[in-house]
Amino acid sequence: MKSNSIPFQKLPFTSLYKSYISDFEKVESFFEFNPFDEKEIKNRLEDYRFNGNRDECVHFLQHFNAQFTDLPEVEKSIQKLSTDDAVAVVTGQQLTLFGGPLFTVFKILTAIKTAAHIEQTYGKPAVPVFWLADEDHDYEEIATAGVFDRDELIQISLKSTLDEFPRVGEIVFDDQISALKEELKSVLYETDFSDDLWTLLDDCYHSGSTIRDSFGKLILRLFSKHGVILGGSNSKQAKELTRDALKKSVSHSDQLYDSLNKVSSKLFEAGFHTQVHVQESNLFWIDDDGVRRKIHAEGDNWFSEGSVKSLHTGALLNLIENSPEKFSPNVFLRPILQNFLLPGAVYVAGPGEVAYYAQMKDFYREFGLSMPIIMPRFSATMVESAIDRVLPKLPFSLEEYSKRIEDLESEYINSSDAADPEPIFKTWKKEFEQISRPRIDEISAIDQSLKGTSEKVRANLLTELDKLKGKVYRSLKEQDKVQLERIRKVKSQLFPGGNLQEREILFIYFMNKYGLDIWDNLLGSMSMDQHKNHNLIHL
């Protein structure tokens, strides 16, 4: 696949992420390792020691992955982690409908590439692990999928009548999933690859399957051949293996809060944002209805949302000891549990994850851990041939299409050979003001009570001038209709909904158009240094 790239600095990413990529010295105090320094990576891998028990790790992964597949390549990857020097390259994502947007695949491809690089360069066994966010309860974020319909972004949504949701991984699809697939079929026009795609989706997404099972099966069907296995914490076994970390989040809550709060304050003082608000508790409670409820702390008393009862610290610790599966980690505690379950020397992160990992260096140390190498994921926009053909005919660089469509249209019209209405109306308004102000003063001198009426007439006339300017712009737009339609099409394709394409469009959209092996082909053309820029993949 042909590709080129543009710097992250030219795109709508946070200042923290831009610094992480291109000016690491600015943020190095917030991380343990520089992901672009091969010497640091080498030393980290040589010094890495897994805090958990490898036999328990292997058994946990075998049991977890058996829920999704019995493919021999999955067992082979799991067994690789039984060796003392093996490491996991972990990444993860919410269980978004039909596999989620492009960045889900980009995370997985980065993990695969990084694991292969570790094996080839440093001689360490490495396994890419995709962590299913199976304890998340944010239904709205996972229930919507975006695709192109004639160059326009449309959203397909999984409806629900529930007021409160269990952990999304436990939600079972009903017949609505069949209707959603039909809706998706009606949007994705038929290609030579459609039958294979629908067979795959029918195998993974069907009535009676949970959101977690469907998502996990899809990921393994596509990427287990590259060594990918799955992980997740929504199981009794996972909670029993991480019981001590869950208990420490309670017994050492003050120290943990201080560690997060101090680093978050330093981030703010350094001019960066804090991605996640720090709270006294990092735990959720799973109630009898399966709903995940935030646990709050007030001194030595702990209580969950919606409950009038509270527990003393000792009672809560006993509850965790006896029923760890009734508890769920927040965004800070989840990576800690990961690193007790897996030998996670590397984590592949998106921009938002890099931001909250920047808050966590001292938090890891409180648990006797070192933060993993935080490897930024591959970032890209898929540029289809129809877009490639029209880009040279337009005056904008690719990154400029992140602007509002109204601004792009105005800039194009103002830059064209046609008369520019802006200076015309600017001069007209200035001349009008010069004429009207003395007249208003003269009328006010005759009758002060008429000043307000005079000002209103002036304002109405200025409004009429603005309306006329709008008509002139519309006339020019009509004259340049073809070019403006091209601008709209490019804008919609590259920045659908005003966001980067990788954040909005289902990755299966491109599988339908270019084949189920499109990601294998992209993987084959990727290099380890491509995550330093945003890539343009020309299809």
N, C-alpha and C positions, 0 to 999 in steps of 0.2 A: 504494500500500500504506500502511495506517495504521501508525504507529509511535510509540512513546514511548521514554524512555531512563531508565537508572539510572546513578549514578556508579560508576566503577571501584572507588572506595574501599569500596563495599559488597560487592564480589565477591572471590573468591579469586585475586587477581593479586598479583605480588610488589611489595614496597615501591618497588623501583627503577622498575617500570613505572608505578605509581600516581604517583610523583613526576614521571616523564617527561611524563605526561599533564596533571597538574593543578598541579604545583609545579616547573616546569622549572628555576628558579634553583638548586634543590638539586643538579641533575645537569648543569648547563650546561657545567661544566669538562670533562666527558667527551665532549662532542659539538662539532662544528664549527658547527652551525646549529640554530636554534630552528624546528621545523617549523610552529609556530603564529604566527610573526612574519612577516607578509606583506612587510615591508620587507627582512628578511634573505633571504627567498626571492627577492625581486626582484633584490637585489644579487648573490646567488649565481648566478642564471641569467644575469645580464648579464656577470658576470666569468668564467663557466665556459668552459674551453678543454679540448677532448678531447686526451688525451695520445697517443692512438693515431693510426692512419692511417684516414681515413674510407673511402677506396676499399677498403682491406683489410677494414674492418668490414662494409661492404655485401656484399662478395664472400663473406665468412665467413657472414653471415646468410642469404644466398641459398642457399648450399650446404647449410647446416644445415637450413633450413626446407623445402627441396626433398625432404628425406627423409620429410616428413609430408604435404605437400599441394602442389598447384599453383594454389591459389586466388589470383585476381588481387589481392584486397585485401591479401594478405600481401606480395606484391611491392610494392604501392603504399606500404605502411608502411615496408618496408625502404628504398625509394628516398628516403623522407622524411629518413632519417638521413644522406643524402649531403650535405645542406646544412650549411654551416659552423656555424650557430647551433642546429641541432637537438639535442635531448637525449632520452635514454631514461629512462623511469620503470620501473625494474627491480623485479621481485619474483620469488619462486621458492619451490619446495617439493619435498619428497621425492616419489617417484613411487608414491604409495600406490594400492593396488588400486582400480579403478573410479573414479579421479579424486580419491579421498580425502575427508576430512571437510569440513564447511561452510567452515572457515577458508581452504581452498584457493580457493574461489570468492570469499570476502570479500577476499582479497589481490588477486585479479585485478580485481575491481570497483573496488577502491581505486586500483589502478594506472591503470585506464581513466579513472576520474573525475579523478584528479590530472593525467593527461596532457591531458585536455580543459580543465581549469582553467588549466593553464599556457598553452595556446594562446589561450584566450579572454581571460585576464587580462593576460598578459605578452607575447603575440604571438610566442612561441617555438614552432617546430615540436616536438612531443613525441610519442613513441611508447611505448606500454606493452609491455614485454618480460617474458615469463614464462621464468625460468631453470629449466630442468630439472636437478634434482640427480642427473644421470646417472652420477656417479662414486661416489656413496654405496655402501657395502657392508653397511649394516645391514638385512639381509633381513627380520628380524622386524618392524621398524617399518613396512615398506611392504606386508607380505603379509597384513594383517588389515584388514577393513572392518566398520564397525558400522552396524546398522540397527535400527529398531523392529519388533518383532513383538508385536502386541497390547500396546503400551506398554512392553514390556520390551526392554532392549538385548540384542541377540545379536551375536556376532562370526562372520564368515565368513572363513575363512583359506585361504591358498594354501600347501599342504604341500610340503615338500622333504626329500629324503633326504641332501642334501649336508652335509658337516661344515664346509666353508669355501665362501664364496660369492664369485663374481666381482662386479664392479660391477653393481649391480642393474639398471641400464639395459640390460645385455647379456643378461640372463636371457631365454630364449625360452619362451613359453607352450607347453605340450603340451596334450593332450586334457583335462587337468584344468580348464582355463579354461571349457570348455563345461559341465562338471559344476557349477562354481561359479556360472555364470550361471543354471543351472536351480535351484540352491539359493536364489539370490537371488530368482528368480521366485516360488518357493514361499512366500517371506516377504512380498514386496511384492505385496499383493493387486491384482487387475486393475482398471484404471481406463480412462477414455477416452484417456489419454495413454500407456498401457503399450506399445502396439504401436510407436509412434514411438520410445520409449525403447529398446526391445529391438533395433529396427533400427539405431539409433545405436550401441549397445554391441556388437552383432554386427559392425558395420563396423570398429569400433576394436579390440575385444578378441577375438582368435581364435587358434587353434593356429598356430604358426609365426611369430607376431608377438612382438617383444620387449616387455618391460615399458615401456621408454622410448617405443617407437613407438606403442604403444597409448595411453599417457597423453597424449603430444603430440598425436596425432590428435584425441582427445576434446576437449582444450583448444581447438585451432584450430577444430574444427567448431562449438563453442559461442561462441567469443569473437573470432574473426578479423574478424567484421563490425564489431567495435568497435575495430579497429586493432591487436589483439594479435598479436605474433609471438613466436617461441621462440628461446631461446639455451641453450647448454650447453657444457661444456668437454671432454667425452669424445670428442675427435677429434684426429687428427694436426694438422689445420690450426689448431685452437685452441691446441694446445700449441706449435706453431712460432711463432705470433704472440705468445705469452706466455713464450717461452724465457728472455728476459732476467730476467723476474720470478722464474721458477723458479730460475735460477742465483743470483740475489741472495739468495733464501731460504737458500741454502747459504753463499755467500761472506760474507754479513753476518749469519750466524745469531746471533752473540753480541749484536750491537746490536738485532736484532729481538726476541730473547728478553728483553733488558733493557727494551725499550720496552713490551712486553706485561706483563711482570712488575711493573714500577713502577706502571703505571696500574691493574693488578688489585689491587695492595696499597693504592693510594689509594681504590679503590672500597670495599674491605673496611674501611678506616679511617673512611670516610664512613658506614658502617653498612649497606652494600649487599652483596649476594652477588656472587660471580664465576661467570658462567654456564659458562665453559669453562676447564679446567685448562691452564695454560701449560706447554709443553714446549720443549726445545731445538730440536727439528725441527718443521717445518710441512709436511713432505712424506710422501707414500706412494710405494711402489714397486709397479709392476704386474709380478708374476712371470710365468714362462712359462705358467702355468696360468690366467692372467687374474685371479689373486687379488690384491687390494689389501692391501699389507702396510705397516705403519707403519715409517718410517725413524727410527732413533735416532742420537743424536750423543754421542760421548765425545771431547771435544777436537777433534782434526782427523780422527778416525776415524768413519766412518758405516757403519751396518749395519741390515739390515731384520730384522723379526721372523721367527724360524724359520731364520735363516741364521747359519752360523758364520764366514762370510767378512765382511771389512770393507773399505771403500774409504777411501783418503785423500781429503781435500777436493778436491785437484786432479783426481784420477781421477773423482770423482763429477761435478764440473763438466764434464769432457769427455764423460761419459755423457749428461748433460742436453743438452749442445750437439749431440750426434749423434743422440740418441733421446729428444727431449722427451716424446713420446707415452707413454713408459714410466713417467712420473711423474704424480702426482695430488695436488692441494692438499688441505690440511685445512680446517677451518671458518674459520680466520683468513685463510689464503692465497686461498681461493676468491673472496671479494669483491675482492681485489686483481686477480686475473686478469680478473674481470668488468669492472673499470674500465679495463683495458688493451684489452679487446675491444670494449667498448661505451662510448658517451658517457653514462655513468650518473650524471646529476646528482642523481637522487632514487632512494632505495630504499624500497620499502614493506615494513615489517617487522612481524612478530608480536611478542608480549611476550618470548619467548625470544631472538629475534634482536636486539631492542633491547638486551637485557642483554649479549650478547657484542659488539655494536657499541660498547657503552660501554667496552670494554677496548681498542679499536682505534684511537683517535684518533692517537696517536703512531706506531703501526704503519703507518698510511697515509702519514704524513709521511716515514717511512724510505724509501718507494718513490717519493717525489716527488709524492704525491697528496694531495688533501683528501678527507676523509670526505664521502660524499654527504649530502644532506638525508635524514634517517631519518624517513620518514613512517609513523606508526602505522596499521596496517590497520583497516578497519571491523570492528567486533566486534558480534555479535548473537545473539539467541536467537529462533528461529522459534516463535511461539505459535499453535498451531492452535485452531480455533474451539471444539472440545470442551474444551480447557483454559481458554480464555477464559470459557466459561460457568460453570465450577465455581470459578474463582479467587475471585470475590466471596463465595462461600458458605463460604470457609475463612478462618481468622484470621491467616494468614501473608502477609507481603509476599513478592514473588517471590524476592528475594535470600536470604530465610530458608530456601528449599528447598535451599540448598547444604549444609545441616546433614545429619547422619546421619538416616536414616529412623526409627531407634529414638528419637532425641532429639525429632524432630518429633511422633511418636506420644505420647511422654510429655508434651510441652508441651501438646499438644491436650487430652489427658485431664485434665491438671492444671488447665487453664483452663476446662474444661467445668463445667456445673452439677452434675455428679455429685460424690459424696463424693471428696475427695482422699485417697488411701491413704498418701501420703508422711508427713504429720504424724502420722497414726494409728500407723504403724509406728515412726516416730522416737520418739514418746512411749512406746510399748510397749517398745522396746529400752532406753530410758533407765530405765524402771521396773524392767525385768528386771535390768539391771546393778546398780541400787540394792539389789535384793533378793538377787541371787546373790553379790555380792562378800563381804558379811559371812558368808554361809553357807560359802563356800569357805574363808575364814579360819578359821572354827570347825572345819571338818573337818580342815584342815591342822594345827590345834593338837592335835587328837586323834591324827592320824597323818600326819606330813609326807609320807610316801610316796604318800598319796592325793591330794595337791595336783594332780598332773598329770592324774589321772583326773577330778577335779572340773572342772579347766579344760577338759578335752575335752568333758565333758557340757555345760558352759556354751557352748562353741563350737558344738556340735551343735544346741543349742536356738536359737542365733542363726541358724544356717544354715536351720533349719526355718522360722524367722520370715521369712527372705528368700524361701524357696520359697513360703510362703503369700502374701507380698506379690506375687510373680510371678503367682500364680493370681488374685489380686484384679485386677491390671492386665489379665490376659487376659480376665477377666469383663467389665471395663469396655470393653475393646477390642471385644468381641463386641457389647456394647450400642451402641457407636458405630461399628459395622462399615462403614456406608455412608460416613460422613465420613472414616474412616481409609483406606478404599479410594480415595477421591478424593485424599487427601493422597499416598498411594503413587503414584497415577497421575500427578499433577502433578510430584512429585519425579522420577519416572522419565523423564518427557518433557523437563523443563527441565534436569535435571542427571543424565543417564544415566550409570550407573556411578560416580556421585559427582563427575563432571566437567562442565564447561560443555558444553552441547549442541554448540557449534561445534567442539569438539575430538574428538567421538566419532562423529557421525552422518554417513554419506555424503550428499553434496549431491544425488546422483541420487535419493535417497529422496523428496525434496520435488519433484523434477521428475516423478516417477511420479504423485504425488498432485495436483499443481497445474499441470502443463504444462511443456514444454521451454523455454518463454519466461519462466519465473518469474524468472530472473536478469536478463533484459532489463527486466522490470517493476520489479524491485528497484533496478536501476541508475538507471532513470528517476526514482525517488522519492528517491534518495540526495542528500545535500548534503555539502559539504566539511567542515562542522563536526561531522558526526555521529561522527567517529572520536574525539571527546573524551569520549564516554560509551559504555556498553554499551547497545545498542539492542534493543528488543523489537518484532519484526515480527509484526503480527497478520494471520493468513491467513484 
